[in-house]
Amino acid sequence: MLLNINQDNPDKRKVDQITKCLENGGIIVYPTDTLYTIGCSIFNSKAMERIRQIKGLENGEAHFSLVCHDLSQISEFTAPFSKPIYKMMKRLIPGPYTFILKANKNVPKLFKFKKDTVGIRVPDNNIPRSIVESLGHPITSTSIHHDDKVLEYMTDPEMIYEKYHKLVDIVVDGGFGDNEPSTVLDMTSEDVEVIREGKGMLEV
């Protein structure tokens, strides 16, 4: 299904339709403030396995981040962070950043990177934030291409639908996407490290 949603004012009925799909183990392709990504409920292991198969990922490959609604929800899935880190994140979200933070026991093992860390995003896009808010917990985020392949990011939702409609349950059309990934920041210590330069400004 190709479902058109206005980014500026997401239709609640359509958001509820996506939420029900996710609650039933469905997989969606949805826009962020950077790329179109594949997602599911973080607590549905079968849906996670379907995404792994779609992307051709081996078990143990950590290519998933959590998409949260706001800073308060981030704190539900991370170890306590310092006041300077809190202030920096508050300044940067919502925005095109992925934060690597220390995970707590609420994070499913599938999402934990080395040393029990987790990647977390709060995109500057009302569609995914509305979906997460309606669902009540984060959804997954992983790009719609295999990270080991040199492919351009797909930005046209209709082309994305053409390629993925037999593999996922809903493709959310939120308009043309971007073709630049998020900036990844390791915030597990006071010395914030830029892991990947992306759309987010580096003057953090």
SVG drawing of the C-alpha trace seen along z (x, -y; Angstrom):
<svg xmlns="http://www.w3.org/2000/svg" viewBox="-9 -25 46 39">
<polyline fill="none" stroke="black" stroke-width="0.4" points="0.0,0.0 1.2,-3.5 -0.1,-5.9 0.2,-9.6 0.6,-11.7 1.1,-15.5 4.3,-16.1 3.2,-19.5 -0.1,-18.1 -0.2,-14.3 -3.7,-12.9 -4.5,-11.1 -6.6,-8.4 -3.7,-7.5 -1.2,-7.6 -3.6,-5.3 -3.7,-3.0 0.1,-2.8 0.2,-2.3 -2.2,0.7 0.0,2.2 3.1,1.9 1.2,3.4 0.4,6.4 4.0,7.0 4.0,4.9 6.9,3.2 6.8,-0.3 9.0,-2.5 8.8,-6.0 10.4,-9.4 12.6,-11.2 14.4,-14.5 17.2,-12.7 16.5,-9.4 13.6,-7.1 14.0,-4.2 12.5,-0.8 10.9,-0.4 8.9,1.7 8.1,1.9 11.3,2.4 9.6,5.1 8.6,7.4 11.5,9.8 9.7,11.4 9.3,8.0 13.0,7.3 14.0,10.6 11.9,9.7 13.8,6.4 17.1,8.3 16.1,10.6 15.0,7.6 18.4,5.9 20.4,9.1 21.9,8.6 23.6,11.4 22.7,11.9 24.8,9.7 25.1,6.9 24.0,3.8 22.5,1.5 19.4,0.4 18.7,-2.8 15.7,-3.7 13.5,-6.6 12.1,-8.4 9.4,-11.1 11.4,-13.4 14.2,-13.7 12.0,-12.3 11.5,-9.1 15.2,-8.9 15.8,-8.8 13.6,-5.7 16.1,-3.7 19.4,-5.0 21.6,-5.2 21.6,-8.6 23.6,-11.2 25.4,-14.3 24.0,-17.8 26.3,-19.0 25.2,-16.0 21.6,-16.7 21.9,-20.3 23.6,-19.4 20.9,-16.9 18.2,-19.3 19.7,-21.9 20.1,-19.4 16.7,-17.6 14.6,-17.3 17.2,-17.2 19.4,-15.1 21.5,-13.5 22.0,-9.9 23.2,-9.8 25.2,-6.8 24.4,-6.5 24.8,-4.0 21.7,-1.6 19.7,-0.5 17.8,2.8 14.7,1.5 16.6,1.7 16.2,5.1 19.5,6.9 19.1,6.7 19.7,3.0 22.7,2.9 26.1,2.0 29.4,2.9 29.7,2.0 25.9,1.9 25.4,-1.3 22.4,-2.2 21.8,-4.6 18.9,-7.0 17.2,-9.5 14.5,-12.2 14.0,-13.3 12.8,-16.8 9.8,-15.3 6.3,-15.2 5.4,-11.9 7.7,-9.5 7.4,-11.4 3.5,-11.2 3.8,-7.5 6.0,-6.9 3.8,-9.0 0.8,-7.1 2.5,-3.7 3.8,-4.6 7.4,-3.3 10.2,-3.8 10.3,-2.2 13.4,-1.0 15.3,-3.0 17.6,-1.5 18.2,-2.9 16.5,-1.2 19.7,-0.1 22.3,2.4 25.1,0.5 27.7,2.6 26.5,1.7 27.3,-1.5 23.9,-2.7 22.3,-6.1 19.6,-6.7 16.1,-6.5 14.2,-9.8 11.0,-9.3 8.3,-7.5 6.6,-6.2 9.9,-4.6 10.4,-3.2 6.9,-1.8 7.6,-0.1 10.6,1.6 9.4,2.5 5.6,2.9 5.9,6.7 8.3,6.7 6.7,4.3 3.2,3.6 3.0,-0.2 5.1,-2.7 4.5,-6.2 4.6,-8.9 5.7,-12.0 7.0,-13.7 10.5,-13.5 13.2,-12.5 16.7,-13.7 19.8,-11.8 22.1,-12.6 22.2,-10.5 22.3,-11.8 25.4,-12.9 26.4,-10.3 27.7,-11.5 29.2,-9.2 27.9,-10.7 29.0,-8.0 31.5,-10.3 31.9,-14.0 34.2,-14.2 31.6,-13.9 33.0,-12.2 31.8,-12.6 31.5,-9.0 30.0,-10.0 29.6,-13.4 26.1,-13.7 23.3,-16.3 23.6,-17.6 26.0,-20.6 29.2,-19.6 29.4,-22.8 27.8,-20.9"/>
</svg>
